[in-house]
Amino acid sequence: MEESEFFGLKIGRADGADFDSKSFKQQIENQKFDVIRLRVDETDEQTRNSLQSLNFPIHHHGSIVKYELPVFGLSHSDYLNPEVTLKVYDGKDSDTISRLIESGSAKDPIGYWSTPALCDFVTRQDEVQYLSEYYSKLYASPERQLWIMQWNGTPVGFVANNFKDGVMDTPLAVVLPEYRGKKLLHEIMISRNNYGLKHNLDFITNGARVDNPASQHVFTKFGMRATGIDKVFHIVPLLTKLA
């Protein structure tokens, strides 16, 4: 279970694959987690039903459509806008990441702030700071990369990528609101496709919130196929707070 600490809380992120409620609860208690963000495939009724046996407060927090694109058969494409360049973040300019998240994601960050039992500890602005630190610190390696998108040299967004076993997965992409009419999501798709071709990857994957049809339209336009839907749950033991 991946973990971090912020807001004075111990936070975990996990998925429901091979879920065992007994060992999962044991891990929560041994490591004294306060909140776990868990993704479970909507067809996995067994895991969703077994969550109740944890005996912790659990809140459903939306659903994410999963998308996948095979790299084989793709062809190289140029950017739509000659003004666009991308560079790999080297971990030395966290202020830029913070500014992009502050302006590009502040209206709709993770959602801890709106989860019952957490709203007393977390504000929306706290989440912006959390995201900024999370991505600027953890995404500066070959396995986890941030690509800074620039418009005539000015940072206007970024895309976060994880690389593992021939798969590039994108957990977050941010574009400043004033640049969203310039098809920069298209540019992000092109950049990932080209990277996948260059590095002989097998698949490119990402998610989209169910209530975000605009992004889903672009993913479909680029040939991505929906592979299912994950339900997102916030499990709230608050074990350090109750200790």
N, C-alpha and C positions, 0 to 999 in steps of 0.2 A: 504494500500500500504506500504510494508516494505521499510524502508529508512535507509540510512547511509550517512555519509559525508566524502568525500575524494577528492583529487586533487583540493580542493577548490570548489567542486561541491556538490550539494544536489542530491543524487541518490535514485531512487525508483525502486522496482521490483514488478511486478504484473502479473496476468494471465487474459486471456480474458473471463473467466467464468462469466456469468451474467453481461456482460459489458453494461454499460450505458454511452454513450459518454458525455452527459451533466454533470452528476455528476462526471465523471472521469476528465473532463476538469476543473470543479470547484475545485476539490481536488488539481489538479496540480497548479492552480493559487493561491489558498488559502495558500498552503504550499510552494509555490515558488520552485518547482522542476526544476533542470537543465537537468536531463536526467532520463528517465524511460525505463527499460528493460522489455518489454511486450511479453508474450508468448500467441499465439492464435492458436487454433486448425485449421489446414489447411482446414477443411470442413466448418468452421464457416465464410462463406462469408459475412454475415451481419456485424459481428464485424470488419472484415478487411476493408470493404467498409466504415464503419462509422468512421474509424480512420481519414479519410481526413477532417471530420468536426471539428477536434480539431484545425486545422489551425496552427499546429506546424510542423517543419521539421521531417520527418519520414523516417527511413532507414531500409530496410530488412537486417537482419544480420544472415542469415543461417537458417537451419531447424534442428529439433531434433526429432528422432524417440523415441516414448514412449514405454517402455516395462513393463510387469506385470507378476508376478509369484504367483499363489496361494500357500500358505504354507501347506495347508492340503494335505497329501499324500507324503510329502517329508520325507526323512530319513536322519539320522545323517551321516556325512562323516568326515573322518580324513583328515588333510592337506596332500597335495602331497609331501611337503618338510618338513622334521622334523626340519629343521633350522628355520622355520617360527613360530613366536608368534605374537599375537595382544594384545594390552592393550588400555584401554580407557584413552584418554587425559584428564588430570585434570586441564588444564588451566594454568599450572605453567612453561611450557617450550615452549614459543612462538618462541624462536629462532629455535627450531627443525622444527616447522611448516613452518617458513619462509625459512629455508634451503631446505626443501623438495619441496616447491612451486617454489622457485628460480631455482632449478635444474630440477624439473620434469614438470613444466608448463610454463616456461618462453617463450618457442617458440610459444605457442598458448594459451594465457590467455583469458580474456573475449571478447575483441574486441572493447572496447570503443576507444582505441587508433587509430583504423583504420576507425572509423566512421566520415564522413564529419561533420564539425562544432565542433567536439570534439578533433580532432587531434591537434588543437592549444593549448589545455589545458592538454592533457594526452599523455604520452609515454607508450610504451610497458613495460618498467621497472616500471613505476608508477602502472600499473595494477598488477604486481607481488606483490608489496608492499601492494596494496589494498586487494588482495586476502588473503595475509598472515594475515593482521589485521582482516579482516572479519571473517575468519574461526577460528583463534586462540582466538578471543574474544567472538564470538557468539556460538561456538560449544563446550561448556563445561558445559552442563546441561543434565538431564535425557531426555529431549525432543529433544535436539540437541547434538549429540556426534561425536567426532573424534576418530577413532580407529587407533592407530599407529601400522603399520606393521613393525616388526623387523626381521632381518636375523641374527641369532646368536647374538641377543642383540643389533644390530645396526639398527637404524631407516632407512628404505628404502622406505617408502611410508605411505599413510594413506587413509582412507575412511571416508567420511562425511555422517552422517545419520540423517534424521529427523523422528520422531516417532509421529504419530497422528492417533487416531481412528483405531488402529489395523493394521496400514500400516507403513512399513519401506521404506522410500524413500531416495535414494542416489543421491544428486546433484553433487557430485564431488568425484573422486578417483584419487590419484596421486601415481605413481611408478617411482622411479629413472630410467633413461634410461639404465644404466648398469645392471639393474636387470630385464629388461623386457623380457628377454629370458627364465626366470625361472618360467613362468606360474603363476605369482603372481596375475593376474586378476582372474584366477581360484581359488586361495586361498581366494580372497575377496568374490567371489560368495559362496564358501563353508562356510566362516565365517558368512555371512548373513543368509544363509539357516539354519545353526545350531542355530543361535540366534533366528530366527523366530520360529523354533520348540520349543526351550526352553521356550520362552515367549508367546507362543500361539498366535502369530500374524496371521493376515488373508492374507495379501499380502505383497510382496516385489516389489518395483518399482524403475525404474531409466530411464535415457535417454541416447541416443548416437547420436552424430552428424551424419547427413546423410552421410557425407564424411569420416566416420570412420568404414569401413566394418570389420576390425579386431575385434573391440569390439562387434559389432553386431553378429559376428560369435560365440563368446564365450557366449553371452547372450542366443542365440538360442540353443546352445549346452547344456546349463543348463536348458532348458525347458521354458525359458521366451517367451512370445508371444508379438508381436508388437500390440499395441492398437491404433496407430494413429501417426500422425506427427504434431508437433507444429512448426509454423513459429515464429521466433524471430524478434522483431522490436525494434529499438532504437528510442525513441521519444525524441527530443532535444529542449525543450523550452528555456533553458539557462536563467531562470528568475532571478536568483541572479546576473548573469553576465550582464543582460540588465537593472537591476534596477538602 
